[in-house]
Amino acid sequence: MSINNSILRSAGLTDKSIKFLIDENGEFNHPVHQDKHDDTLMLYGELSRFPERCPYCGFPMESNYYHNGTDEVRLSLPSTNGFKQELTLTKQRFQCLNCYGTCTSISPDFIENSKITKPLWEQIFDLAKQDISEKLIAHITRLSTSKVHVIISASA
């Protein structure tokens, strides 16, 4: 099994098109001190999943596109060993040569227009099923109480 697959599994992700960046020391997660209470494990990766069709015009993009730069997003992952985990993901942008619309690579592991990943979403719901308070869920997942409340309320 490759190191990339091991990192995917430890982060709770399943999309094999996510490639993690590993430095020359062989490290893939870097502790970052963000504020006085939280240390964050930062992971860095790239996503270059090619869309089959343009999301705007439906035209097949197999040869009718060009690379249009990248977008960088920061996504929250499930907490591990009491550490908050975040993934800084560089996503490839594509432009359709039929309608000139642009889109970025997407993955089934991420929720559209959200910085919360599906594994973190599932962790919140698993904790909520155990009748744990939103404040404690927020502490465990290293999110704000209001964010946990919005996530739980959105599904009800």
C-alpha positions as YAML, in Angstrom:
chain: A
units: angstrom
residues:
- id: 1
  name: MET
  ca: [0.00, 0.00, 0.00]
- id: 2
  name: SER
  ca: [1.36, 3.41, -0.90]
- id: 3
  name: ILE
  ca: [1.92, 6.19, 1.62]
- id: 4
  name: ASN
  ca: [-0.76, 8.25, -0.16]
- id: 5
  name: ASN
  ca: [-3.37, 5.53, 0.50]
- id: 6
  name: SER
  ca: [-2.32, 5.37, 4.16]
- id: 7
  name: ILE
  ca: [-2.74, 9.13, 4.53]
- id: 8
  name: LEU
  ca: [-6.16, 8.96, 2.83]
- id: 9
  name: ARG
  ca: [-7.27, 6.25, 5.23]
- id: 10
  name: SER
  ca: [-5.98, 8.08, 8.33]
- id: 11
  name: ALA
  ca: [-7.76, 11.28, 7.25]
- id: 12
  name: GLY
  ca: [-11.00, 9.41, 6.53]
- id: 13
  name: LEU
  ca: [-10.93, 10.24, 2.81]
- id: 14
  name: THR
  ca: [-11.59, 7.81, -0.04]
- id: 15
  name: ASP
  ca: [-10.80, 9.70, -3.27]
- id: 16
  name: LYS
  ca: [-7.57, 8.31, -4.71]
- id: 17
  name: SER
  ca: [-7.20, 11.32, -7.01]
- id: 18
  name: ILE
  ca: [-6.09, 13.38, -4.00]
- id: 19
  name: LYS
  ca: [-2.29, 13.37, -3.93]
- id: 20
  name: PHE
  ca: [-0.66, 14.43, -0.67]
- id: 21
  name: LEU
  ca: [2.54, 16.46, -0.70]
- id: 22
  name: ILE
  ca: [5.33, 14.82, 1.26]
- id: 23
  name: ASP
  ca: [8.44, 16.85, 2.10]
- id: 24
  name: GLU
  ca: [12.04, 15.69, 1.76]
- id: 25
  name: ASN
  ca: [11.99, 14.33, 5.35]
- id: 26
  name: GLY
  ca: [9.07, 12.06, 4.51]
- id: 27
  name: GLU
  ca: [6.62, 14.08, 6.60]
- id: 28
  name: PHE
  ca: [3.10, 14.74, 5.39]
- id: 29
  name: ASN
  ca: [1.51, 16.53, 8.35]
- id: 30
  name: HIS
  ca: [2.98, 19.63, 9.89]
- id: 31
  name: PRO
  ca: [2.01, 20.93, 13.34]
- id: 32
  name: VAL
  ca: [1.02, 24.59, 13.20]
- id: 33
  name: HIS
  ca: [0.35, 26.70, 16.28]
- id: 34
  name: GLN
  ca: [-2.66, 28.83, 15.30]
- id: 35
  name: ASP
  ca: [-3.81, 30.28, 18.60]
- id: 36
  name: LYS
  ca: [-3.16, 29.87, 22.32]
- id: 37
  name: HIS
  ca: [-5.36, 26.77, 22.66]
- id: 38
  name: ASP
  ca: [-5.19, 24.86, 19.40]
- id: 39
  name: ASP
  ca: [-2.38, 23.15, 17.58]
- id: 40
  name: THR
  ca: [-3.38, 22.09, 14.10]
- id: 41
  name: LEU
  ca: [-1.97, 19.29, 11.98]
- id: 42
  name: MET
  ca: [-1.81, 20.67, 8.44]
- id: 43
  name: LEU
  ca: [-1.86, 18.33, 5.47]
- id: 44
  name: TYR
  ca: [-1.16, 19.57, 1.95]
- id: 45
  name: GLY
  ca: [-2.52, 17.98, -1.18]
- id: 46
  name: GLU
  ca: [-3.48, 18.39, -4.81]
- id: 47
  name: LEU
  ca: [-6.66, 17.41, -6.61]
- id: 48
  name: SER
  ca: [-6.67, 17.21, -10.39]
- id: 49
  name: ARG
  ca: [-9.78, 15.19, -11.19]
- id: 50
  name: PHE
  ca: [-10.83, 15.88, -14.74]
- id: 51
  name: PRO
  ca: [-14.58, 16.54, -15.29]
- id: 52
  name: GLU
  ca: [-16.17, 14.42, -18.03]
- id: 53
  name: ARG
  ca: [-18.62, 17.14, -19.07]
- id: 54
  name: CYS
  ca: [-18.85, 20.88, -18.64]
- id: 55
  name: PRO
  ca: [-21.18, 21.66, -15.70]
- id: 56
  name: TYR
  ca: [-22.62, 24.63, -17.62]
- id: 57
  name: CYS
  ca: [-23.24, 23.44, -21.18]
- id: 58
  name: GLY
  ca: [-22.87, 19.65, -20.81]
- id: 59
  name: PHE
  ca: [-20.33, 19.50, -23.65]
- id: 60
  name: PRO
  ca: [-17.80, 16.62, -23.38]
- id: 61
  name: MET
  ca: [-14.52, 18.11, -22.16]
- id: 62
  name: GLU
  ca: [-12.20, 15.31, -23.28]
- id: 63
  name: SER
  ca: [-10.31, 17.54, -25.77]
- id: 64
  name: ASN
  ca: [-12.23, 20.83, -25.51]
- id: 65
  name: TYR
  ca: [-10.69, 22.39, -22.43]
- id: 66
  name: TYR
  ca: [-7.57, 23.97, -21.14]
- id: 67
  name: HIS
  ca: [-6.04, 24.25, -17.69]
- id: 68
  name: ASN
  ca: [-7.03, 27.57, -16.15]
- id: 69
  name: GLY
  ca: [-4.82, 27.80, -13.08]
- id: 70
  name: THR
  ca: [-5.56, 26.45, -9.61]
- id: 71
  name: ASP
  ca: [-7.65, 27.30, -6.55]
- id: 72
  name: GLU
  ca: [-6.51, 26.69, -3.00]
- id: 73
  name: VAL
  ca: [-9.00, 25.78, -0.28]
- id: 74
  name: ARG
  ca: [-8.59, 24.89, 3.38]
- id: 75
  name: LEU
  ca: [-10.82, 22.04, 4.54]
- id: 76
  name: SER
  ca: [-11.48, 20.72, 8.05]
- id: 77
  name: LEU
  ca: [-10.90, 17.03, 8.66]
- id: 78
  name: PRO
  ca: [-11.93, 14.90, 11.68]
- id: 79
  name: SER
  ca: [-9.82, 15.55, 14.75]
- id: 80
  name: THR
  ca: [-7.15, 12.98, 15.53]
- id: 81
  name: ASN
  ca: [-5.63, 12.33, 18.97]
- id: 82
  name: GLY
  ca: [-7.01, 15.66, 20.20]
- id: 83
  name: PHE
  ca: [-5.50, 17.63, 17.33]
- id: 84
  name: LYS
  ca: [-7.47, 19.64, 14.83]
- id: 85
  name: GLN
  ca: [-6.65, 18.53, 11.28]
- id: 86
  name: GLU
  ca: [-6.88, 20.71, 8.20]
- id: 87
  name: LEU
  ca: [-6.17, 19.98, 4.57]
- id: 88
  name: THR
  ca: [-4.86, 22.71, 2.31]
- id: 89
  name: LEU
  ca: [-5.93, 21.47, -1.09]
- id: 90
  name: THR
  ca: [-4.85, 22.87, -4.44]
- id: 91
  name: LYS
  ca: [-7.60, 22.15, -6.98]
- id: 92
  name: GLN
  ca: [-7.08, 22.32, -10.73]
- id: 93
  name: ARG
  ca: [-9.30, 24.75, -12.67]
- id: 94
  name: PHE
  ca: [-10.55, 23.95, -16.18]
- id: 95
  name: GLN
  ca: [-12.14, 26.14, -18.84]
- id: 96
  name: CYS
  ca: [-14.56, 24.74, -21.41]
- id: 97
  name: LEU
  ca: [-13.72, 25.87, -24.94]
- id: 98
  name: ASN
  ca: [-17.38, 25.52, -25.98]
- id: 99
  name: CYS
  ca: [-19.04, 27.95, -23.50]
- id: 100
  name: TYR
  ca: [-15.91, 29.40, -21.80]
- id: 101
  name: GLY
  ca: [-17.26, 28.46, -18.37]
- id: 102
  name: THR
  ca: [-14.74, 27.51, -15.71]
- id: 103
  name: CYS
  ca: [-14.95, 24.82, -13.07]
- id: 104
  name: THR
  ca: [-12.65, 23.24, -10.50]
- id: 105
  name: SER
  ca: [-11.92, 19.63, -9.75]
- id: 106
  name: ILE
  ca: [-14.47, 18.08, -7.41]
- id: 107
  name: SER
  ca: [-14.33, 15.06, -5.13]
- id: 108
  name: PRO
  ca: [-17.03, 12.96, -3.48]
- id: 109
  name: ASP
  ca: [-15.22, 13.45, -0.14]
- id: 110
  name: PHE
  ca: [-16.05, 17.15, -0.01]
- id: 111
  name: ILE
  ca: [-19.31, 19.02, 0.40]
- id: 112
  name: GLU
  ca: [-19.89, 21.64, -2.27]
- id: 113
  name: ASN
  ca: [-19.41, 25.23, -1.02]
- id: 114
  name: SER
  ca: [-18.37, 24.07, 2.44]
- id: 115
  name: LYS
  ca: [-15.09, 23.84, 4.33]
- id: 116
  name: ILE
  ca: [-16.35, 20.79, 6.20]
- id: 117
  name: THR
  ca: [-15.44, 17.40, 4.72]
- id: 118
  name: LYS
  ca: [-17.83, 14.45, 4.64]
- id: 119
  name: PRO
  ca: [-15.76, 12.46, 7.18]
- id: 120
  name: LEU
  ca: [-16.00, 15.36, 9.65]
- id: 121
  name: TRP
  ca: [-19.72, 15.71, 8.92]
- id: 122
  name: GLU
  ca: [-20.16, 12.00, 9.70]
- id: 123
  name: GLN
  ca: [-18.12, 12.33, 12.91]
- id: 124
  name: ILE
  ca: [-20.42, 15.15, 14.09]
- id: 125
  name: PHE
  ca: [-23.53, 13.05, 13.41]
- id: 126
  name: ASP
  ca: [-22.08, 9.97, 15.10]
- id: 127
  name: LEU
  ca: [-21.41, 12.05, 18.21]
- id: 128
  name: ALA
  ca: [-24.87, 13.65, 18.05]
- id: 129
  name: LYS
  ca: [-26.50, 10.19, 17.95]
- id: 130
  name: GLN
  ca: [-24.85, 9.44, 21.29]
- id: 131
  name: ASP
  ca: [-26.81, 12.30, 22.90]
- id: 132
  name: ILE
  ca: [-23.76, 14.48, 23.50]
- id: 133
  name: SER
  ca: [-24.19, 18.24, 23.84]
- id: 134
  name: GLU
  ca: [-23.32, 20.51, 20.93]
- id: 135
  name: LYS
  ca: [-20.73, 22.26, 23.08]
- id: 136
  name: LEU
  ca: [-18.91, 18.97, 23.76]
- id: 137
  name: ILE
  ca: [-19.16, 17.94, 20.09]
- id: 138
  name: ALA
  ca: [-17.63, 21.30, 19.16]
- id: 139
  name: HIS
  ca: [-14.78, 20.71, 21.62]
- id: 140
  name: ILE
  ca: [-14.12, 17.19, 20.29]
- id: 141
  name: THR
  ca: [-14.22, 18.19, 16.63]
- id: 142
  name: ARG
  ca: [-12.41, 21.52, 17.19]
- id: 143
  name: LEU
  ca: [-15.20, 23.54, 15.58]
- id: 144
  name: SER
  ca: [-17.26, 26.39, 16.96]
- id: 145
  name: THR
  ca: [-20.47, 25.58, 18.81]
- id: 146
  name: SER
  ca: [-22.49, 27.61, 16.33]
- id: 147
  name: LYS
  ca: [-21.02, 25.68, 13.38]
- id: 148
  name: VAL
  ca: [-21.94, 22.36, 15.02]
- id: 149
  name: HIS
  ca: [-25.45, 23.69, 15.69]
- id: 150
  name: VAL
  ca: [-25.87, 24.73, 12.02]
- id: 151
  name: ILE
  ca: [-24.68, 21.32, 10.78]
- id: 152
  name: ILE
  ca: [-26.99, 19.37, 13.09]
- id: 153
  name: SER
  ca: [-29.95, 21.68, 12.42]
- id: 154
  name: ALA
  ca: [-29.50, 21.49, 8.64]
- id: 155
  name: SER
  ca: [-30.09, 17.76, 8.61]
- id: 156
  name: ALA
  ca: [-33.13, 17.76, 10.88]
...
